[in-house]
Amino acid sequence: MQLKITGRKHWLWRAVDQNGIVLDILVQERRNQEAAETFLRRLVEGSGYRPRVVITDKLASYPTAVRRVLAGVEHRRHKRLNNRAETSHRPTRRRERALQRFKSPAHAHRFLSPFGPISNHFRFRPRRHLLPAAQYRQTMQTRFAAWREVTGLHAAA
């Protein structure tokens, strides 16, 4: 995803798992093989496991970077295979507009690093039309209780 920060192009590298959960992000000015290798190394070290399959867009620097960092991992490049990653950009675009652009790469990274896990917690809401109202309320109360526990907030009276 491309971000324009102070009139210059920056690239938001984002790794998303098979369920659409954001694993890691990185904001860089470059979008070449070296940048791809940096992001892949950071992702593998941070997650602690190697993926079985990597799906990317058709950027020409990906195949070599995947071969160097993740040797033996299947690499798929296709127009529509990475739709999970592409749709995960939508909330970022929405927040970017609300903030009236990011002011620096560090500002973008500081904002987007916690934004991914927080939105992962609340984004995958149960489909309200498929559940009875009582069950939906119970599910959402459980998620908000977990959120209050993590953040240290007390329940509203």
DSSP file (Angstrom, degrees, kcal/mol; ACC not computed):
  #  RESIDUE AA STRUCTURE BP1 BP2  ACC     N-H-->O    O-->H-N    N-H-->O    O-->H-N    TCO  KAPPA ALPHA  PHI   PSI    X-CA   Y-CA   Z-CA
    1    1 A M              0   0    0      0, 0.0    11,-3.4     0, 0.0     2,-0.4   0.000 360.0 360.0 360.0 136.2    0.0    0.0    0.0
    2    2 A Q  E     -A   11   0A   0      9,-0.2     2,-0.4     7,-0.0     9,-0.2  -0.777 360.0-171.1 -95.8 133.2    1.3    3.4   -0.9
    3    3 A L  E     -A   10   0A   0      7,-3.3     7,-2.8    -2,-0.4     2,-0.7  -0.955  16.1-143.3-117.6 141.1    1.3    6.3    1.6
    4    4 A K  E     +A    9   0A   0     -2,-0.4     2,-0.5     5,-0.2    98,-0.3  -0.923  24.2 177.8-105.0 115.0    2.1    9.8    0.7
    5    5 A I  E >  S-A    8   0A   0      3,-2.5     3,-1.9    -2,-0.7    98,-0.1  -0.976  70.3 -17.8-123.3 121.0    4.0   11.5    3.6
    6    6 A T  T 3  S-     0   0    0     -2,-0.5    -1,-0.2    96,-0.4     3,-0.1   0.864 127.5 -54.8  48.8  42.5    5.2   15.1    3.2
    7    7 A G  T 3  S+     0   0    0      1,-0.2     2,-0.4    -3,-0.1    -1,-0.3   0.459 117.2 106.6  79.3   1.3    4.9   14.8   -0.6
    8    8 A R  E <  S-A    5   0A   0     -3,-1.9    -3,-2.5     0, 0.0     2,-0.3  -0.888  72.9-110.7-116.3 146.8    7.0   11.6   -0.9
    9    9 A K  E     +A    4   0A   0     -2,-0.4     2,-0.3    -5,-0.2    -5,-0.2  -0.535  36.2 177.0 -75.1 133.8    6.0    8.1   -1.6
   10   10 A H  E     -A    3   0A   0     -7,-2.8    -7,-3.3    -2,-0.3     2,-0.5  -0.948  21.0-132.9-130.4 155.2    6.3    5.6    1.3
   11   11 A W  E     -AB   2  28A   0     17,-4.1    17,-2.4    -2,-0.3     2,-0.8  -0.927   3.4-148.6-116.7 132.0    5.3    2.0    1.2
   12   12 A L  E     - B   0  27A   0    -11,-3.4     2,-0.5    -2,-0.5    15,-0.2  -0.871  15.2-160.0 -97.0 110.0    3.3    0.2    3.9
   13   13 A W  E     - B   0  26A   0     13,-3.3    13,-1.9    -2,-0.8     2,-0.4  -0.789  15.3-178.5 -89.9 130.5    4.4   -3.4    4.0
   14   14 A R  E     - B   0  25A   0     -2,-0.5     2,-0.5    11,-0.2    11,-0.2  -0.997  19.0-156.6-137.2 133.5    1.8   -5.6    5.7
   15   15 A A  E     - B   0  24A   0      9,-2.5     8,-3.3    -2,-0.4     9,-1.0  -0.943  16.1-177.1-110.0 129.6    1.7   -9.3    6.5
   16   16 A V  E     - B   0  22A   0     -2,-0.5     6,-0.2     6,-0.3    69,-0.1  -0.975  16.8-135.8-127.2 137.1   -1.7  -10.9    7.0
   17   17 A D    >   -     0   0    0      4,-2.3     3,-1.9    -2,-0.4     6,-0.0  -0.183  41.2 -85.4 -83.7-176.7   -2.4  -14.5    7.9
   18   18 A Q  T 3  S+     0   0    0      1,-0.3    -1,-0.1     2,-0.1    66,-0.0   0.673 128.4  53.2 -66.1 -16.7   -5.0  -16.8    6.3
   19   19 A N  T 3  S-     0   0    0      2,-0.1    -1,-0.3    65,-0.0     3,-0.1   0.408 120.1-105.1 -96.9   1.4   -7.7  -15.5    8.7
   20   20 A G  S <  S+     0   0    0     -3,-1.9     2,-0.4     1,-0.3    -2,-0.1   0.584  71.3 145.6  87.6  10.5   -7.1  -11.8    7.8
   21   21 A I        -     0   0    0      1,-0.1    -4,-2.3    99,-0.0     2,-0.4  -0.705  53.1-120.6 -85.5 129.9   -5.3  -11.0   11.1
   22   22 A V  E     -B   16   0A   0     -2,-0.4    -6,-0.3    94,-0.2     3,-0.1  -0.556  30.6-179.6 -72.8 123.0   -2.5   -8.5   10.6
   23   23 A L  E     -     0   0A   0     -8,-3.3     2,-0.3    -2,-0.4    -1,-0.2   0.862  61.1 -16.6 -91.0 -42.7    0.8  -10.0   11.8
   24   24 A D  E     -B   15   0A   0     -9,-1.0    -9,-2.5     2,-0.0    -1,-0.3  -0.988  53.6-157.5-161.2 155.3    3.2   -7.2   11.2
   25   25 A I  E     -B   14   0A   0     -2,-0.3     2,-0.3   -11,-0.2   -11,-0.2  -0.941   6.0-175.5-134.4 159.3    3.6   -3.8    9.4
   26   26 A L  E     -B   13   0A   0    -13,-1.9   -13,-3.3    -2,-0.3     2,-0.5  -0.942  14.7-148.8-154.3 134.1    6.6   -1.8    8.3
   27   27 A V  E     +B   12   0A   0     -2,-0.3     2,-0.3   -15,-0.2   -15,-0.2  -0.933  31.3 160.5-107.3 121.5    6.7    1.7    6.7
   28   28 A Q  E     -B   11   0A   0    -17,-2.4   -17,-4.1    -2,-0.5    -2,-0.1  -0.941  45.7-136.7-138.1 157.7    9.6    2.2    4.2
   29   29 A E  S    S+     0   0    0     -2,-0.3     2,-0.2   -19,-0.2    -1,-0.1   0.736  87.4  71.0 -81.6 -24.4   10.6    4.5    1.4
   30   30 A R        -     0   0    0    -19,-0.1   -19,-0.2     1,-0.0    -2,-0.1  -0.596  51.1-174.7 -97.3 154.0   11.9    1.7   -0.7
   31   31 A R        +     0   0    0     -2,-0.2     2,-0.2   -21,-0.0    30,-0.2  -0.433  49.9 109.5-140.4  61.9   10.0   -1.1   -2.5
   32   32 A N  S  > S-     0   0    0     29,-0.1     4,-2.3    28,-0.1     5,-0.2  -0.555  85.2 -80.0-125.2-171.7   12.8   -3.2   -3.8
   33   33 A Q  H  > S+     0   0    0      1,-0.2     4,-2.6     2,-0.2     5,-0.2   0.894 126.4  52.0 -63.2 -41.3   14.4   -6.6   -3.1
   34   34 A E  H  > S+     0   0    0      1,-0.2     4,-2.3     2,-0.2    -1,-0.2   0.910 110.8  47.7 -62.4 -42.6   16.4   -5.4   -0.1
   35   35 A A  H  > S+     0   0    0      2,-0.2     4,-2.3     1,-0.2    -1,-0.2   0.896 111.5  50.8 -65.6 -40.1   13.3   -3.9    1.5
   36   36 A A  H  X S+     0   0    0     -4,-2.3     4,-2.5     2,-0.2    -2,-0.2   0.912 110.7  48.9 -64.2 -42.3   11.3   -7.1    0.8
   37   37 A E  H  X S+     0   0    0     -4,-2.6     4,-2.7     2,-0.2     5,-0.2   0.911 110.0  52.0 -63.4 -42.3   14.0   -9.2    2.4
   38   38 A T  H  X S+     0   0    0     -4,-2.3     4,-2.3     1,-0.2    -2,-0.2   0.934 112.0  45.6 -58.6 -47.5   14.1   -6.9    5.5
   39   39 A F  H  X S+     0   0    0     -4,-2.3     4,-2.2     1,-0.2    -2,-0.2   0.916 113.2  49.0 -65.2 -43.2   10.4   -7.2    6.0
   40   40 A L  H  X S+     0   0    0     -4,-2.5     4,-2.5     2,-0.2     5,-0.2   0.905 112.0  48.8 -64.7 -41.6   10.4  -11.0    5.5
   41   41 A R  H  X S+     0   0    0     -4,-2.7     4,-2.6     1,-0.2     5,-0.3   0.934 112.1  49.0 -62.0 -45.3   13.3  -11.5    8.0
   42   42 A R  H  X S+     0   0    0     -4,-2.3     4,-2.1    -5,-0.2    -2,-0.2   0.894 112.2  49.0 -60.7 -40.5   11.5   -9.2   10.5
   43   43 A L  H  X S+     0   0    0     -4,-2.2     4,-2.3     2,-0.2     5,-0.3   0.919 112.2  46.4 -66.4 -45.6    8.3  -11.1   10.1
   44   44 A V  H  X S+     0   0    0     -4,-2.5     4,-1.9     1,-0.2     5,-0.3   0.906 115.2  46.7 -66.2 -41.9    9.9  -14.6   10.5
   45   45 A E  H  < S+     0   0    0     -4,-2.6    -1,-0.2    -5,-0.2    -2,-0.2   0.889 115.2  46.9 -66.9 -38.8   11.9  -13.5   13.6
   46   46 A G  H  < S+     0   0    0     -4,-2.1    -2,-0.2    -5,-0.3    -1,-0.2   0.851 116.5  41.3 -72.5 -35.8    8.9  -11.9   15.2
   47   47 A S  H  < S-     0   0    0     -4,-2.3    -2,-0.2     2,-0.2    -1,-0.2   0.804  93.0-140.5 -86.1 -29.0    6.4  -14.7   14.6
   48   48 A G  S  < S+     0   0    0     -4,-1.9     2,-0.3    -5,-0.3    -3,-0.1   0.509  70.2  78.7  83.3   3.6    8.7  -17.6   15.5
   49   49 A Y  S    S-     0   0    0     -5,-0.3    -1,-0.2     0, 0.0    -2,-0.2  -0.971  73.5-123.8-141.0 159.2    7.4  -19.9   12.7
   50   50 A R        -     0   0    0     -2,-0.3     2,-0.0    -3,-0.1    20,-0.0  -0.855  30.3-124.1-101.3 134.0    7.9  -20.3    9.0
   51   51 A P        -     0   0    0      0, 0.0     3,-0.1     0, 0.0    23,-0.1  -0.343   3.7-141.1 -72.5 158.2    4.8  -20.2    6.7
   52   52 A R  S    S+     0   0    0      1,-0.3    22,-1.7    21,-0.1     2,-0.4   0.833  88.6  21.2 -83.0 -37.5    4.0  -23.1    4.4
   53   53 A V  E     -c   74   0B   0     20,-0.2     2,-0.5     2,-0.0    -1,-0.3  -0.992  65.2-158.3-135.0 138.8    2.8  -20.7    1.6
   54   54 A V  E     -c   75   0B   0     20,-2.9    22,-2.9    -2,-0.4     2,-0.5  -0.981   9.0-164.8-117.1 127.2    3.6  -17.1    0.9
   55   55 A I  E     +c   76   0B   0     -2,-0.5     2,-0.2    20,-0.2    22,-0.2  -0.954  18.8 161.1-114.4 126.6    1.1  -15.1   -1.3
   56   56 A T  E     -c   77   0B   0     20,-2.1    22,-1.0    -2,-0.5    26,-0.2  -0.785  39.5 -99.3-132.2 174.4    2.2  -11.8   -2.7
   57   57 A D        -     0   0    0     -2,-0.2    -1,-0.1    20,-0.2    22,-0.1  -0.121  56.0 -83.9 -81.1-167.4    1.3   -9.4   -5.5
   58   58 A K  S    S+     0   0    0     19,-0.1     2,-0.1    21,-0.1    19,-0.1   0.107  71.8 144.9 -94.2  24.4    3.3   -9.3   -8.7
   59   59 A L    >   -     0   0    0      1,-0.1     3,-1.4     2,-0.1   -27,-0.0  -0.433  51.0-135.0 -60.8 131.8    6.1   -7.1   -7.6
   60   60 A A  T 3  S+     0   0    0      1,-0.3     4,-0.4     2,-0.1    -1,-0.1   0.693  97.8  62.1 -68.1 -19.9    9.3   -8.3   -9.3
   61   61 A S  T 3> S+     0   0    0    -30,-0.2     4,-1.5     1,-0.2    -1,-0.3   0.624  86.3  76.7 -82.8 -11.4   11.4   -8.2   -6.2
   62   62 A Y  H <> S+     0   0    0     -3,-1.4     4,-3.0     2,-0.2     5,-0.3   0.930  84.8  56.8 -66.9 -47.7    9.4  -10.7   -4.2
   63   63 A P  H  > S+     0   0    0      0, 0.0     4,-2.2     0, 0.0    -1,-0.2   0.906 111.7  42.1 -55.6 -45.1   10.5  -14.0   -5.8
   64   64 A T  H  > S+     0   0    0     -4,-0.4     4,-2.2     2,-0.2     5,-0.2   0.909 115.4  50.1 -67.4 -41.4   14.2  -13.5   -5.1
   65   65 A A  H  X S+     0   0    0     -4,-1.5     4,-2.5     2,-0.2     5,-0.4   0.910 111.9  47.7 -64.1 -41.9   13.5  -12.2   -1.6
   66   66 A V  H  X S+     0   0    0     -4,-3.0     4,-2.3     1,-0.2     7,-0.2   0.906 111.3  51.2 -66.1 -40.8   11.3  -15.1   -0.7
   67   67 A R  H  < S+     0   0    0     -4,-2.2    -2,-0.2    -5,-0.3    -1,-0.2   0.891 114.9  43.2 -62.8 -38.8   13.9  -17.6   -2.1
   68   68 A R  H  < S+     0   0    0     -4,-2.2     3,-0.4    -5,-0.1    -2,-0.2   0.926 126.3  28.5 -73.4 -45.2   16.7  -16.0    0.0
   69   69 A V  H  < S+     0   0    0     -4,-2.5     2,-0.3     1,-0.2    -3,-0.2   0.884 132.4  30.6 -86.2 -40.8   14.8  -15.6    3.3
   70   70 A L  S >< S-     0   0    0     -4,-2.3     3,-1.9    -5,-0.4    -1,-0.2  -0.527  78.4-174.6-120.3  63.0   12.2  -18.4    3.1
   71   71 A A  T 3  S+     0   0    0     -3,-0.4    -4,-0.1    -2,-0.3     3,-0.1  -0.339  72.4  19.8 -60.7 135.0   14.0  -21.1    1.1
   72   72 A G  T 3  S+     0   0    0      1,-0.3     2,-0.4    -5,-0.0    -1,-0.3   0.417  92.5 125.5  87.0  -1.4   11.7  -24.1    0.4
   73   73 A V    <   -     0   0    0     -3,-1.9    -1,-0.3    -7,-0.2     2,-0.2  -0.745  67.4-113.1 -91.6 136.8    8.5  -22.1    1.0
   74   74 A E  E     -c   53   0B   0    -22,-1.7   -20,-2.9    -2,-0.4     2,-0.5  -0.509  30.8-157.9 -69.4 131.2    5.9  -22.2   -1.8
   75   75 A H  E     -c   54   0B   0     -2,-0.2     2,-0.5   -22,-0.2   -20,-0.2  -0.956   7.5-169.9-116.8 121.4    5.5  -18.7   -3.3
   76   76 A R  E     -c   55   0B   0    -22,-2.9   -20,-2.1    -2,-0.5     2,-0.5  -0.931   4.8-176.1-113.4 132.4    2.3  -17.8   -5.1
   77   77 A R  E     +c   56   0B   0     -2,-0.5     2,-0.3   -22,-0.2   -20,-0.2  -0.978  22.6 140.5-127.8 117.7    1.8  -14.7   -7.2
   78   78 A H     >  -     0   0    0    -22,-1.0     4,-0.6    -2,-0.5     3,-0.2  -0.988  57.9-110.1-154.7 157.8   -1.5  -14.0   -8.7
   79   79 A K  T  4 S+     0   0    0     -2,-0.3     3,-0.1     1,-0.2    -1,-0.1   0.866 113.3  21.1 -59.9 -40.8   -3.8  -11.1   -9.3
   80   80 A R  T >4 S+     0   0    0      1,-0.1     3,-1.0     2,-0.1    -1,-0.2   0.395  96.7  90.4-114.9   3.9   -6.5  -12.1   -6.8
   81   81 A L  T 34 S+     0   0    0      1,-0.2     3,-0.4    -3,-0.2    -1,-0.1   0.802  86.1  54.9 -70.6 -27.1   -4.8  -14.4   -4.4
   82   82 A N  T 3X  +     0   0    0     -4,-0.6     4,-2.0     1,-0.2     3,-0.4  -0.005  66.5 122.6 -97.1  31.4   -3.8  -11.6   -2.0
   83   83 A N  H <>  +     0   0    0     -3,-1.0     4,-2.8     1,-0.2     5,-0.2   0.817  68.2  61.6 -62.6 -31.0   -7.2  -10.1   -1.5
   84   84 A R  H  > S+     0   0    0     -3,-0.4     4,-1.1     1,-0.2    -1,-0.2   0.924 108.0  43.5 -60.6 -43.1   -7.0  -10.6    2.3
   85   85 A A  H  4 S+     0   0    0     -3,-0.4     4,-0.4     1,-0.2    -2,-0.2   0.901 113.9  51.1 -68.5 -39.8   -4.0   -8.3    2.4
   86   86 A E  H >< S+     0   0    0     -4,-2.0     3,-1.2     1,-0.2     4,-0.3   0.902 109.8  48.2 -67.2 -40.4   -5.7   -5.8    0.1
   87   87 A T  H >< S+     0   0    0     -4,-2.8     3,-0.9     1,-0.3    -1,-0.2   0.740 100.5  66.5 -73.4 -20.0   -8.9   -5.6    2.0
   88   88 A S  T 3< S+     0   0    0     -4,-1.1     4,-0.5     1,-0.2    -1,-0.3   0.618  90.6  67.0 -73.8  -9.4   -7.0   -5.1    5.2
   89   89 A H  T <> S+     0   0    0     -3,-1.2     4,-2.3    -4,-0.4    -1,-0.2   0.723  80.9  79.2 -77.8 -21.7   -5.8   -1.7    3.8
   90   90 A R  H <> S+     0   0    0     -3,-0.9     4,-2.1    -4,-0.3    -1,-0.2   0.901  91.5  46.8 -59.7 -47.0   -9.3   -0.3    3.9
   91   91 A P  H  > S+     0   0    0      0, 0.0     4,-2.3     0, 0.0    -1,-0.2   0.866 111.3  54.4 -62.9 -32.3   -9.4    0.6    7.7
   92   92 A T  H  > S+     0   0    0     -4,-0.5     4,-2.6     2,-0.2    -2,-0.2   0.930 107.8  48.5 -64.9 -45.0   -5.9    2.1    7.3
   93   93 A R  H  X S+     0   0    0     -4,-2.3     4,-2.1     1,-0.2    -1,-0.2   0.901 110.5  52.2 -60.3 -40.7   -7.2    4.4    4.5
   94   94 A R  H  X S+     0   0    0     -4,-2.1     4,-1.9    -5,-0.2    -1,-0.2   0.923 112.6  43.9 -62.0 -44.8  -10.1    5.4    6.6
   95   95 A R  H  X S+     0   0    0     -4,-2.3     4,-2.3     2,-0.2    -2,-0.2   0.866 109.6  57.3 -68.5 -36.8   -7.9    6.3    9.6
   96   96 A E  H  <>S+     0   0    0     -4,-2.6     5,-2.6     1,-0.2     4,-0.4   0.910 108.3  46.6 -61.0 -42.2   -5.5    8.1    7.3
   97   97 A R  H ><5S+     0   0    0     -4,-2.1     3,-1.0     3,-0.2    -1,-0.2   0.914 111.2  51.5 -65.9 -41.8   -8.3   10.4    6.1
   98   98 A A  H 3<5S+     0   0    0     -4,-1.9    -2,-0.2     1,-0.3    -1,-0.2   0.862 112.3  46.1 -64.4 -34.9   -9.5   11.0    9.6
   99   99 A L  T 3<5S-     0   0    0     -4,-2.3    -1,-0.3    -5,-0.1    -2,-0.2   0.509 113.4-120.8 -82.8  -4.3   -6.0   12.0   10.7
  100  100 A Q  T < 5S-     0   0    0     -3,-1.0    -3,-0.2    -4,-0.4    -2,-0.1   0.954  72.5 -41.6  58.7  53.6   -5.6   14.2    7.6
  101  101 A R  S   <S-     0   0    0     -5,-2.6     2,-0.3    -6,-0.1   -96,-0.1   0.285  77.8 -79.0  78.5 156.8   -2.6   12.2    6.5
  102  102 A F        -     0   0    0    -98,-0.3   -96,-0.4     1,-0.1     4,-0.0  -0.685  32.4-147.1 -84.8 144.1    0.3   10.9    8.4
  103  103 A K  S    S-     0   0    0     -2,-0.3    -1,-0.1     1,-0.2     3,-0.1   0.745  73.8  -3.9 -87.1 -25.1    3.0   13.5    9.2
  104  104 A S  S  > S-     0   0    0      1,-0.1     4,-2.2   -99,-0.0    -1,-0.2  -0.969  73.4-101.8-157.0 164.8    6.0   11.2    9.1
  105  105 A P  H  > S+     0   0    0      0, 0.0     4,-2.4     0, 0.0     5,-0.2   0.884 123.9  52.8 -60.3 -36.4    6.9    7.6    8.6
  106  106 A A  H  > S+     0   0    0      2,-0.2     4,-2.9     1,-0.2     5,-0.2   0.894 107.2  51.8 -65.5 -39.3    7.4    7.3   12.3
  107  107 A H  H  > S+     0   0    0      2,-0.2     4,-2.1     1,-0.2     5,-0.2   0.920 110.8  48.1 -62.0 -43.9    3.9    8.7   12.9
  108  108 A A  H  X S+     0   0    0     -4,-2.2     4,-2.8     2,-0.2     5,-0.2   0.923 114.4  45.8 -62.1 -44.6    2.4    6.2   10.5
  109  109 A H  H  X S+     0   0    0     -4,-2.4     4,-2.1     1,-0.2    -2,-0.2   0.909 111.6  51.4 -67.8 -41.8    4.3    3.3   12.2
  110  110 A R  H  < S+     0   0    0     -4,-2.9    -1,-0.2     1,-0.2    -2,-0.2   0.887 116.9  40.8 -61.8 -38.7    3.4    4.5   15.7
  111  111 A F  H  X S+     0   0    0     -4,-2.1     4,-1.2    -5,-0.2    -2,-0.2   0.932 118.0  44.2 -74.8 -45.7   -0.3    4.7   14.8
  112  112 A L  H  X S+     0   0    0     -4,-2.8     4,-1.6    -5,-0.2    -2,-0.2   0.737  98.9  70.8 -77.9 -23.3   -0.6    1.5   12.7
  113  113 A S  H  < S+     0   0    0     -4,-2.1    -1,-0.2    -5,-0.2     3,-0.2   0.959 112.4  27.0 -60.9 -52.9    1.4   -0.8   15.0
  114  114 A P  H  > S+     0   0    0      0, 0.0     4,-2.0     0, 0.0     5,-0.2   0.770 112.3  70.4 -79.7 -21.9   -1.2   -1.0   17.8
  115  115 A F  H  X S+     0   0    0     -4,-1.2     4,-2.5     1,-0.2     5,-0.2   0.871  94.4  55.5 -62.1 -37.6   -4.1   -0.3   15.4
  116  116 A G  H  X S+     0   0    0     -4,-1.6     4,-2.2     2,-0.2   -94,-0.2   0.964 110.4  41.2 -61.6 -55.9   -3.8   -3.7   13.7
  117  117 A P  H  > S+     0   0    0      0, 0.0     4,-1.7     0, 0.0    -1,-0.2   0.874 115.6  51.5 -62.4 -35.7   -4.2   -5.9   16.8
  118  118 A I  H  X S+     0   0    0     -4,-2.0     4,-1.5     1,-0.2     5,-0.2   0.941 112.5  44.5 -66.0 -45.6   -6.9   -3.7   18.3
  119  119 A S  H  X S+     0   0    0     -4,-2.5     4,-3.1     1,-0.2     5,-0.3   0.839 108.6  58.7 -68.8 -30.1   -9.0   -3.9   15.1
  120  120 A N  H  X S+     0   0    0     -4,-2.2     4,-0.8    -5,-0.2    -1,-0.2   0.892 104.6  52.0 -61.6 -37.9   -8.3   -7.6   14.9
  121  121 A H  H  < S+     0   0    0     -4,-1.7    -1,-0.2     1,-0.2    -2,-0.2   0.886 125.0  23.8 -66.4 -39.3   -9.9   -8.0   18.3
  122  122 A F  H  < S+     0   0    0     -4,-1.5     3,-0.3    -5,-0.1    -2,-0.2   0.655 107.9  74.2-102.4 -18.2  -13.1   -6.1   17.3
  123  123 A R  H  < S+     0   0    0     -4,-3.1     2,-2.4     1,-0.2    -3,-0.2   0.903  85.1  64.5 -66.9 -41.8  -13.3   -6.5   13.5
  124  124 A F  S  < S+     0   0    0     -4,-0.8    -1,-0.2    -5,-0.3     3,-0.1  -0.366  74.8 168.9 -84.9  63.5  -14.3  -10.1   13.4
  125  125 A R        -     0   0    0     -2,-2.4     2,-0.1    -3,-0.3    -3,-0.1  -0.408  43.9 -98.2 -71.0 148.8  -17.6   -9.5   15.0
  126  126 A P        -     0   0    0      0, 0.0     2,-0.7     0, 0.0    -1,-0.1  -0.421  48.2 -95.9 -63.9 145.6  -20.1  -12.3   15.0
  127  127 A R    >>  -     0   0    0      1,-0.2     3,-1.9     2,-0.1     4,-0.6  -0.516  35.5-155.1 -68.2 109.5  -22.6  -11.9   12.2
  128  128 A R  G >4 S+     0   0    0     -2,-0.7     3,-1.0     1,-0.3    -1,-0.2   0.831  89.2  57.4 -59.3 -36.4  -25.5  -10.3   14.0
  129  129 A H  G 34 S+     0   0    0      1,-0.2    -1,-0.3    -3,-0.1    -2,-0.1   0.638 105.7  52.1 -72.7 -11.7  -28.1  -11.5   11.6
  130  130 A L  G <4 S+     0   0    0     -3,-1.9    -1,-0.2     2,-0.1    -2,-0.2   0.542 105.1  62.4 -98.6  -8.5  -27.1  -15.1   12.2
  131  131 A L  S << S-     0   0    0     -3,-1.0     2,-0.1    -4,-0.6     0, 0.0  -0.852  86.4-107.1-118.4 150.9  -27.3  -15.0   16.0
  132  132 A P     >  -     0   0    0      0, 0.0     4,-2.3     0, 0.0     3,-0.3  -0.441  40.3-111.5 -65.5 151.7  -30.1  -14.4   18.5
  133  133 A A  H  > S+     0   0    0      1,-0.2     4,-2.6     2,-0.2     5,-0.2   0.869 115.8  53.7 -57.1 -40.8  -29.8  -11.0   20.1
  134  134 A A  H  > S+     0   0    0      1,-0.2     4,-2.1     2,-0.2    -1,-0.2   0.904 110.3  46.5 -63.5 -41.2  -29.0  -12.5   23.6
  135  135 A Q  H  > S+     0   0    0     -3,-0.3     4,-2.3     2,-0.2    -1,-0.2   0.899 112.1  50.6 -68.8 -40.0  -26.1  -14.5   22.2
  136  136 A Y  H  X S+     0   0    0     -4,-2.3     4,-2.4     2,-0.2     5,-0.2   0.930 111.3  48.6 -61.7 -46.4  -24.7  -11.6   20.2
  137  137 A R  H  X S+     0   0    0     -4,-2.6     4,-2.5     1,-0.2    -2,-0.2   0.907 111.0  50.7 -60.6 -42.5  -24.8   -9.4   23.3
  138  138 A Q  H  X S+     0   0    0     -4,-2.1     4,-2.1     2,-0.2    -1,-0.2   0.915 110.4  49.2 -62.3 -43.9  -23.1  -12.0   25.3
  139  139 A T  H  X S+     0   0    0     -4,-2.3     4,-1.9     1,-0.2    -2,-0.2   0.929 113.9  45.0 -61.4 -46.8  -20.3  -12.5   22.7
  140  140 A M  H  X S+     0   0    0     -4,-2.4     4,-2.5     1,-0.2    -1,-0.2   0.866 110.3  54.6 -69.0 -35.0  -19.7   -8.7   22.5
  141  141 A Q  H  X S+     0   0    0     -4,-2.5     4,-2.3    -5,-0.2    -1,-0.2   0.897 107.5  51.4 -63.1 -39.2  -19.7   -8.3   26.3
  142  142 A T  H  X S+     0   0    0     -4,-2.1     4,-2.0     2,-0.2    -2,-0.2   0.916 111.0  47.3 -62.8 -43.4  -17.1  -11.0   26.5
  143  143 A R  H  X S+     0   0    0     -4,-1.9     4,-2.1     1,-0.2    -2,-0.2   0.911 113.0  47.7 -66.4 -42.1  -14.9   -9.2   24.0
  144  144 A F  H  X S+     0   0    0     -4,-2.5     4,-2.7     2,-0.2    -1,-0.2   0.857 109.4  54.3 -68.0 -33.3  -15.3   -5.8   25.8
  145  145 A A  H  X S+     0   0    0     -4,-2.3     4,-2.1     2,-0.2    -1,-0.2   0.913 108.9  48.3 -64.4 -41.7  -14.5   -7.4   29.1
  146  146 A A  H  X S+     0   0    0     -4,-2.0     4,-2.2     2,-0.2    -2,-0.2   0.898 111.6  50.7 -63.1 -39.7  -11.3   -8.8   27.7
  147  147 A W  H  X S+     0   0    0     -4,-2.1     4,-2.5     1,-0.2     6,-0.3   0.924 110.1  48.6 -63.9 -45.1  -10.5   -5.3   26.3
  148  148 A R  H  X>S+     0   0    0     -4,-2.7     4,-1.6     1,-0.2     5,-0.9   0.879 111.2  51.3 -63.4 -36.7  -11.2   -3.7   29.7
  149  149 A E  H  <5S+     0   0    0     -4,-2.1    -1,-0.2     2,-0.2    -2,-0.2   0.919 112.6  44.9 -65.5 -43.9   -8.9   -6.2   31.4
  150  150 A V  H  <5S+     0   0    0     -4,-2.2    -2,-0.2     1,-0.2    -1,-0.2   0.898 120.3  39.2 -67.3 -41.6   -6.1   -5.7   29.0
  151  151 A T  H  <5S-     0   0    0     -4,-2.5    -1,-0.2    -5,-0.2    -2,-0.2   0.630 106.0-121.9 -87.5 -13.9   -6.3   -1.9   29.1
  152  152 A G  T  <5 +     0   0    0     -4,-1.6     2,-0.2     1,-0.3    -3,-0.2   0.628  60.6 146.2  83.1  12.4   -7.0   -1.5   32.8
  153  153 A L      < -     0   0    0     -5,-0.9     2,-0.3    -6,-0.3    -1,-0.3  -0.549  44.5-128.8 -80.9 148.8  -10.3    0.3   32.2
  154  154 A H        -     0   0    0     -2,-0.2     3,-0.1    -3,-0.1    -1,-0.0  -0.707  31.1 -94.7 -96.6 151.2  -13.1   -0.3   34.6
  155  155 A A        -     0   0    0     -2,-0.3     2,-0.2     1,-0.1    -1,-0.1  -0.344  43.1-108.7 -64.1 139.8  -16.6   -1.2   33.5
  156  156 A A              0   0    0      1,-0.1    -1,-0.1    -2,-0.0    -3,-0.0  -0.467 360.0 360.0 -69.6 140.2  -19.0    1.7   33.1
  157  157 A A              0   0    0     -2,-0.2    -1,-0.1    -3,-0.1    -2,-0.1   0.481 360.0 360.0 -76.3 360.0  -21.7    1.7   35.9
